[in-house]
Amino acid sequence: MTDFQLGLLGFPVLLCLIALRIPIAAAMFIVGLGGTYLVAGNMRMMDSQLKTFAYGTLMNYSLSIIPLFLLMSEFATRGGMSAALFRAAGAWLGHRRGGLAMAAVGASAGFGAMCGSSLATASSMGRVALPELRRAGYSGALSTGALAAGGTLGILIPPSVVLVIYAILAEENIERLFTAAFIPGAIAMIGYMVTVAIYTRFVPEAGRALPRMPYRERFAVLLPVWPVAVIFALVIGGIYTGAFSPTAAAAVGVAGTAVVAWFAGGLGLAALREALLNTAKTSGMIFFIVLSAGVLNSFLSSAQVPQSLAAYFLSAELSPWVILIGMLLLYVVLGTVMDSLAMIFLTVPIFIPIIAGLDFGIPPAEVGIWFGILVLMSAEIGLITPPVGLNLFVINAMADETRIGQTYRGALPFVLSDLVRIALLVAFPGITLWLVRLFYG
């Protein structure tokens, strides 16, 4: 068996380990070390990796942005920002049919601008919005489906932890990726709201309209939202204008949300300890995946898998668009059984050399940024597709009266919205790249 064949064999072995419920990080670590031993034929290369790989991988300065954004989301939750956003959005949209579900989507987008995590956005907004949606008589399918879909905006609206990971793997600029994600993220939010409007037109009893609030009351509920606007301006505005690096902007965001949470009475010593502990646990999980993916990708590189696949696709008489669409469809399929982070770690090091050599009619320096946003959008679908849609499980666990099958059905219209959006961004790369070209030339 050649090294290349051995590398290809690693993929079914990895999937079998995952099917046996071995954690994805451990499965990648096992396949990576075992494959490295078989390729090298001795223990020397494997020993070298164990001695130096952890330090070399985890000392990447860009990785420090991950725990900062996670801690920022913890403080934002304890500062009541998710509740303030939902109340404000509900005041302006609640009088429309399905308006409270639209408000949940809009509030999720606002919270995502301070969070960077899909699961954190979904869980925080679920705790705030589900009781209100239930009291308003919204159906379980629409309520849980809208909140699960809205949670994905946590990684679509910058800042995004997943985009940071992609930037490190693809060696792309984090600031430009954040800039490129802004318009597609806004389109996602609008698309979800339109989906709610269409859904409630065909199923009116799923989300009835509430009484219209006077404008004086609407403007009054906007006042508690000002800290969100200020922090967003500091973090994202600072990144876009070059005032802060992404890591420095994350530190500023942590400080800002901590102050807001403290004044709101949600950040005592016990809450601070819990926030730090939750951040440490999640960061540790992500860093273990980073390390394991590095070991696996080192094995695949030693087996010449990325290089051989890139050479094959570049020599094949296939349209670049066919190859791209095939990759995006693979993400959608893998998303039904695998976490988005695991997919990105597993595929990006293999796909990037292939994509970099294809001609899409745009400058090569922009291809990696455009592809990163498409990967983010495609991987995000996996969060709301059965059977392993993590956002679906998070929201459904909070809705005791809603069966998981109802949540699945409620999420399907939003999956269709995702597919339409991805098709739009594939057909018109300029939508993704317009702000990048505007800010960076």
C-alpha positions as CSV (number, residue, x, y, z in Angstrom):
1,M,0.0,0.0,0.0
2,T,1.4,3.4,-1.0
3,D,1.6,6.4,1.4
4,F,-1.2,8.1,-0.6
5,Q,-3.5,5.1,-0.3
6,L,-2.7,4.9,3.4
7,G,-3.6,8.6,3.7
8,L,-7.0,8.1,2.0
9,L,-7.6,5.1,4.3
10,G,-7.4,7.5,7.2
11,F,-10.7,9.1,6.4
12,P,-12.9,6.0,6.7
13,V,-11.0,5.0,9.8
14,L,-11.7,8.5,11.3
15,L,-15.4,8.3,10.5
16,C,-15.6,4.8,12.1
17,L,-14.0,6.1,15.3
18,I,-16.5,9.0,15.3
19,A,-19.4,6.6,14.7
20,L,-18.1,4.7,17.8
21,R,-18.7,7.9,19.8
22,I,-15.0,8.6,20.3
23,P,-14.6,12.4,20.6
24,I,-13.6,14.0,17.3
25,A,-10.4,15.5,18.8
26,A,-9.3,12.1,20.1
27,A,-10.2,10.4,16.9
28,M,-8.2,12.8,14.8
29,F,-5.2,12.5,17.2
30,I,-5.3,8.7,17.1
31,V,-5.5,8.5,13.2
32,G,-2.8,11.2,12.9
33,L,-0.3,9.5,15.2
34,G,-1.1,6.0,13.9
35,G,-0.8,7.2,10.3
36,T,2.5,9.0,10.9
37,Y,3.9,5.9,12.4
38,L,2.9,3.7,9.4
39,V,4.2,6.3,6.9
40,A,7.6,6.8,8.7
41,G,8.0,3.1,9.5
42,N,9.4,3.9,13.0
43,M,8.7,5.8,16.1
44,R,11.1,8.7,15.5
45,M,8.8,11.0,13.6
46,M,5.9,10.3,16.0
47,D,8.2,11.0,19.0
48,S,9.3,14.3,17.4
49,Q,5.7,15.4,16.9
50,L,4.7,14.6,20.5
51,K,7.7,16.6,21.8
52,T,7.3,19.7,19.7
53,F,3.9,19.8,18.0
54,A,1.9,21.0,20.9
55,Y,4.2,23.9,21.7
56,G,4.6,24.9,18.0
57,T,0.8,24.8,17.4
58,L,-0.6,26.3,20.5
59,M,1.9,29.2,20.7
60,N,0.2,30.8,17.6
61,Y,-0.6,34.3,18.8
62,S,-3.8,34.4,16.7
63,L,-5.3,31.7,18.8
64,S,-5.5,34.0,21.8
65,I,-8.5,35.7,20.2
66,I,-10.6,32.6,20.8
67,P,-10.8,32.6,24.6
68,L,-11.2,36.4,24.5
69,F,-14.3,36.2,22.3
70,L,-15.7,33.3,24.3
71,L,-15.2,35.3,27.6
72,M,-16.8,38.3,25.9
73,S,-19.9,36.2,25.1
74,E,-20.0,35.0,28.8
75,F,-20.0,38.6,30.1
76,A,-22.5,39.7,27.5
77,T,-25.0,37.1,28.6
78,R,-24.6,38.0,32.2
79,G,-25.0,41.7,31.4
80,G,-28.5,41.1,30.1
81,M,-27.6,42.2,26.6
82,S,-29.5,39.4,24.9
83,A,-32.7,40.3,26.8
84,A,-32.3,44.0,25.9
85,L,-31.8,43.2,22.3
86,F,-34.9,40.9,22.1
87,R,-37.1,43.4,23.9
88,A,-36.0,46.2,21.5
89,A,-36.5,44.1,18.4
90,G,-39.8,42.8,19.7
91,A,-41.1,46.3,20.3
92,W,-40.4,47.3,16.6
93,L,-41.4,44.0,14.9
94,G,-43.9,42.3,17.2
95,H,-46.9,43.8,15.6
96,R,-46.2,42.0,12.4
97,R,-47.3,38.4,11.7
98,G,-44.3,36.3,12.9
99,G,-42.8,39.5,14.3
100,L,-41.5,38.0,17.6
101,A,-39.7,35.2,15.6
102,M,-38.2,38.0,13.4
103,A,-37.2,39.8,16.6
104,A,-35.4,36.7,17.9
105,V,-33.5,36.5,14.6
106,G,-32.5,40.2,14.7
107,A,-31.6,40.0,18.4
108,S,-29.4,36.9,17.6
109,A,-27.6,38.9,15.0
110,G,-27.0,41.7,17.4
111,F,-25.8,39.3,20.1
112,G,-23.6,37.5,17.6
113,A,-21.8,40.8,16.9
114,M,-20.4,40.5,20.5
115,C,-20.2,36.7,20.8
116,G,-18.5,34.8,17.9
117,S,-20.1,31.5,19.0
118,S,-23.2,29.9,17.5
119,L,-24.0,27.7,20.5
120,A,-23.6,30.6,22.9
121,T,-25.9,32.8,20.8
122,A,-28.5,30.1,20.5
123,S,-28.5,29.2,24.2
124,S,-28.5,32.8,25.4
125,M,-31.3,33.9,23.0
126,G,-33.3,30.7,23.7
127,R,-33.4,31.4,27.5
128,V,-34.7,34.9,26.8
129,A,-37.0,34.5,23.8
130,L,-38.6,31.0,24.2
131,P,-40.8,32.0,27.2
132,E,-42.0,35.1,25.3
133,L,-42.7,33.2,22.1
134,R,-44.7,30.6,24.1
135,R,-46.8,33.3,25.9
136,A,-47.5,34.9,22.5
137,G,-48.9,31.6,21.2
138,Y,-46.2,30.9,18.6
139,S,-45.9,27.3,17.5
140,G,-43.1,25.1,18.8
141,A,-41.8,24.4,15.3
142,L,-41.5,28.1,14.3
143,S,-40.1,29.2,17.7
144,T,-37.4,26.6,18.0
145,G,-36.6,26.6,14.3
146,A,-36.2,30.4,14.2
147,L,-34.0,30.4,17.4
148,A,-31.8,27.6,16.1
149,A,-31.3,29.3,12.8
150,G,-30.8,32.7,14.5
151,G,-28.1,31.1,16.6
152,T,-26.0,30.4,13.5
153,L,-25.7,34.2,13.1
154,G,-23.2,34.0,16.0
155,I,-20.6,32.7,13.6
156,L,-21.8,34.5,10.5
157,I,-21.8,38.1,12.0
158,P,-18.2,39.2,12.8
159,P,-16.5,38.5,15.1
160,S,-16.5,34.7,14.5
161,V,-14.4,32.1,16.2
162,V,-14.8,29.7,13.2
163,L,-13.4,32.4,10.9
164,V,-10.4,32.8,13.1
165,I,-9.8,29.1,12.8
166,Y,-10.2,29.2,9.1
167,A,-7.8,32.2,8.9
168,I,-5.1,30.2,10.8
169,L,-5.5,27.1,8.7
170,A,-5.7,28.9,5.3
171,E,-3.1,31.5,6.3
172,E,-5.5,34.3,5.5
173,N,-5.9,37.8,7.1
174,I,-8.4,37.7,10.0
175,E,-9.3,41.4,9.5
176,R,-10.2,40.9,5.8
177,L,-12.2,37.8,6.6
178,F,-14.2,39.7,9.2
179,T,-14.8,42.5,6.7
180,A,-15.9,40.0,4.0
181,A,-18.3,38.3,6.4
182,F,-20.3,41.4,7.3
183,I,-22.5,41.7,4.1
184,P,-23.2,37.9,3.9
185,G,-24.1,38.0,7.6
186,A,-26.5,40.8,7.0
187,I,-28.0,38.9,4.1
188,A,-28.4,35.9,6.3
189,M,-30.3,37.9,8.9
190,I,-32.6,39.4,6.3
191,G,-33.1,36.0,4.6
192,Y,-34.2,34.4,7.9
193,M,-36.7,37.2,8.6
194,V,-38.1,36.8,5.1
195,T,-38.4,33.1,5.7
196,V,-40.4,33.8,8.9
197,A,-42.7,36.1,6.9
198,I,-43.3,33.5,4.2
199,Y,-43.8,30.7,6.7
200,T,-46.4,32.6,8.7
201,R,-48.2,33.6,5.5
202,F,-48.8,30.0,4.7
203,V,-49.2,28.9,8.4
204,P,-50.8,32.0,10.0
205,E,-51.6,30.3,13.3
206,A,-47.8,29.6,13.8
207,G,-47.0,33.2,14.7
208,R,-49.8,35.7,15.3
209,A,-49.3,39.5,15.3
210,L,-49.2,41.3,18.7
211,P,-50.7,44.8,19.4
212,R,-48.7,47.6,17.9
213,M,-46.7,49.5,20.6
214,P,-46.7,53.4,20.6
215,Y,-43.6,55.0,19.2
216,R,-42.7,56.5,22.6
217,E,-42.5,53.0,24.1
218,R,-40.5,51.7,21.2
219,F,-37.9,54.4,21.5
220,A,-37.8,53.8,25.3
221,V,-36.8,50.2,24.9
222,L,-33.9,51.2,22.7
223,L,-32.1,52.9,25.6
224,P,-30.9,49.7,27.2
225,V,-29.4,48.6,23.9
226,W,-26.8,51.5,23.7
227,P,-24.0,49.4,25.4
228,V,-24.3,46.8,22.6
229,A,-24.0,49.6,20.0
230,V,-21.0,51.1,21.8
231,I,-19.2,47.7,22.2
232,F,-19.9,46.8,18.6
233,A,-18.5,50.1,17.4
234,L,-15.4,49.7,19.5
235,V,-14.7,46.1,18.5
236,I,-15.8,45.8,14.9
237,G,-15.2,49.5,14.1
238,G,-11.8,49.3,15.6
239,I,-10.9,46.3,13.5
240,Y,-12.3,47.8,10.2
241,T,-10.5,51.1,10.7
242,G,-7.2,49.6,11.7
243,A,-7.3,51.1,15.2
244,F,-7.1,47.6,16.8
245,S,-5.8,44.3,15.7
246,P,-8.4,41.6,16.1
247,T,-6.8,40.3,19.3
248,A,-6.6,43.8,20.8
249,A,-10.2,44.4,19.7
250,A,-11.3,41.2,21.5
251,A,-9.6,42.4,24.7
252,V,-11.4,45.7,24.4
253,G,-14.7,43.9,23.9
254,V,-14.0,41.7,27.0
255,A,-13.4,44.8,29.1
256,G,-16.5,46.6,27.8
257,T,-18.9,43.7,28.3
258,A,-17.4,43.1,31.8
259,V,-18.1,46.7,32.8
260,V,-21.7,46.4,31.5
261,A,-22.3,43.1,33.2
262,W,-20.9,44.5,36.5
263,F,-23.1,47.6,36.4
264,A,-26.1,45.3,35.5
265,G,-25.4,43.3,38.7
266,G,-24.7,40.1,36.7
267,L,-20.9,39.8,37.4
268,G,-20.3,39.1,41.1
269,L,-17.4,36.9,42.2
270,A,-19.4,33.7,41.7
271,A,-20.5,34.7,38.2
272,L,-17.0,35.7,37.3
273,R,-15.6,32.4,38.4
274,E,-18.3,30.5,36.4
275,A,-17.6,32.7,33.3
276,L,-13.9,32.0,33.5
277,L,-14.4,28.3,34.1
278,N,-16.8,28.0,31.1
279,T,-14.4,29.9,28.9
280,A,-11.5,27.7,30.0
281,K,-13.5,24.5,29.3
282,T,-14.6,25.6,25.8
283,S,-11.1,27.0,24.9
284,G,-9.5,23.7,26.1
285,M,-11.9,21.7,23.9
286,I,-11.1,23.9,20.8
287,F,-7.4,23.9,21.4
288,F,-7.4,20.1,21.7
289,I,-9.2,20.0,18.4
290,V,-6.6,22.4,16.9
291,L,-3.7,20.2,18.2
292,S,-5.4,17.0,17.0
293,A,-6.2,18.4,13.6
294,G,-2.5,19.5,13.3
295,V,-1.3,16.0,14.0
296,L,-3.8,14.6,11.5
297,N,-2.9,17.1,8.8
298,S,0.8,16.4,9.3
299,F,0.1,12.7,8.6
300,L,-2.0,13.6,5.5
301,S,0.8,15.9,4.3
302,S,3.4,13.2,4.8
303,A,1.3,10.9,2.8
304,Q,1.0,13.5,0.0
305,V,-2.8,13.5,0.1
306,P,-3.4,17.3,-0.3
307,Q,-0.7,17.6,-2.9
308,S,-1.9,14.6,-4.9
309,L,-5.5,15.6,-4.8
310,A,-4.7,19.1,-5.9
311,A,-2.6,17.8,-8.8
312,Y,-5.5,15.5,-9.8
313,F,-8.2,18.1,-9.8
314,L,-6.0,20.7,-11.5
315,S,-5.2,18.3,-14.3
316,A,-8.8,17.0,-14.7
317,E,-10.9,18.7,-17.3
318,L,-13.5,19.9,-14.8
319,S,-15.0,23.3,-14.5
320,P,-13.7,25.2,-11.4
321,W,-17.3,25.9,-10.5
322,V,-18.2,22.2,-10.6
323,I,-15.3,21.5,-8.2
324,L,-16.3,24.4,-5.9
325,I,-20.0,23.3,-5.8
326,G,-18.9,19.7,-5.1
327,M,-16.9,20.9,-2.1
328,L,-19.7,23.0,-0.7
329,L,-22.2,20.1,-1.1
330,L,-19.7,17.9,0.8
331,Y,-19.8,20.4,3.7
332,V,-23.6,20.2,3.7
333,V,-23.6,16.4,3.8
334,L,-20.8,16.2,6.4
335,G,-22.7,18.7,8.5
336,T,-25.5,16.2,9.1
337,V,-23.1,13.9,11.1
338,M,-20.1,16.2,12.1
339,D,-19.5,19.4,14.0
340,S,-18.6,22.5,11.9
341,L,-15.2,23.0,13.6
342,A,-14.3,19.4,12.9
343,M,-15.3,19.7,9.3
344,I,-13.2,22.8,8.8
345,F,-10.1,21.3,10.5
346,L,-10.5,18.1,8.4
347,T,-11.1,19.6,5.0
348,V,-9.6,23.1,4.7
349,P,-5.9,22.0,4.6
350,I,-6.9,19.7,1.7
351,F,-9.2,22.0,-0.2
352,I,-7.1,25.2,0.0
353,P,-4.3,24.0,-2.4
354,I,-7.0,22.9,-4.9
355,I,-9.0,26.1,-4.7
356,A,-5.9,28.3,-5.0
357,G,-5.0,26.7,-8.3
358,L,-8.4,27.2,-9.9
359,D,-9.5,30.3,-12.0
360,F,-12.8,31.9,-10.9
361,G,-12.2,35.1,-12.7
362,I,-11.2,37.0,-9.5
363,P,-7.7,37.9,-8.2
364,P,-6.0,35.0,-6.6
365,A,-5.5,37.0,-3.4
366,E,-9.3,37.2,-3.0
367,V,-10.1,33.6,-3.7
368,G,-9.1,32.4,-0.2
369,I,-11.3,35.1,1.4
370,W,-14.3,34.3,-0.8
371,F,-13.9,30.6,-0.3
372,G,-13.6,31.1,3.5
373,I,-17.0,32.8,3.7
374,L,-18.6,30.1,1.5
375,V,-17.1,27.4,3.8
376,L,-18.4,29.3,6.8
377,M,-21.9,29.5,5.3
378,S,-21.9,25.8,4.3
379,A,-20.6,24.5,7.6
380,E,-23.2,26.6,9.4
381,I,-26.0,24.6,7.7
382,G,-24.8,21.6,9.7
383,L,-25.8,23.4,12.9
384,I,-29.5,23.2,11.9
385,T,-29.7,20.0,10.0
386,P,-30.6,16.6,11.5
387,P,-29.4,14.3,12.9
388,V,-26.4,16.2,14.4
389,G,-27.7,19.8,14.4
390,L,-26.2,21.1,17.6
391,N,-28.3,24.3,17.7
392,L,-31.4,22.2,17.3
393,F,-30.6,20.1,20.3
394,V,-29.7,23.2,22.4
395,I,-32.9,25.0,21.6
396,N,-35.1,21.9,21.8
397,A,-33.7,21.0,25.3
398,M,-35.1,24.4,26.5
399,A,-38.6,23.8,24.9
400,D,-40.0,20.9,27.0
401,E,-43.3,20.9,25.2
402,T,-41.8,20.7,21.7
403,R,-40.8,17.4,20.2
404,I,-37.4,17.2,18.4
405,G,-39.3,16.2,15.2
406,Q,-41.2,19.5,15.3
407,T,-37.9,21.4,15.7
408,Y,-36.5,19.6,12.7
409,R,-39.5,20.6,10.6
410,G,-39.3,24.1,11.9
411,A,-35.7,24.4,10.8
412,L,-36.1,23.2,7.2
413,P,-37.3,26.5,5.8
414,F,-34.2,28.2,7.2
415,V,-32.0,25.5,5.6
416,L,-33.6,26.4,2.3
417,S,-32.9,30.1,2.9
418,D,-29.2,29.1,3.6
419,L,-29.0,27.2,0.3
420,V,-30.4,30.2,-1.6
421,R,-27.9,32.5,0.0
422,I,-24.9,30.3,-0.7
423,A,-26.0,30.0,-4.4
424,L,-26.2,33.8,-4.5
425,L,-22.7,34.3,-3.1
426,V,-21.3,31.6,-5.4
427,A,-22.8,33.3,-8.4
428,F,-21.8,36.8,-7.4
429,P,-18.4,36.8,-5.6
430,G,-18.5,40.6,-5.6
431,I,-21.1,40.6,-2.9
432,T,-18.7,39.0,-0.5
433,L,-15.6,41.0,-1.6
434,W,-17.1,44.5,-2.0
435,L,-16.3,45.7,1.5
436,V,-12.8,44.1,1.3
437,R,-12.1,46.0,-1.9
438,L,-13.5,49.2,-0.5
439,F,-11.4,49.1,2.7
440,Y,-8.2,47.5,1.5
441,G,-8.2,48.3,-2.3
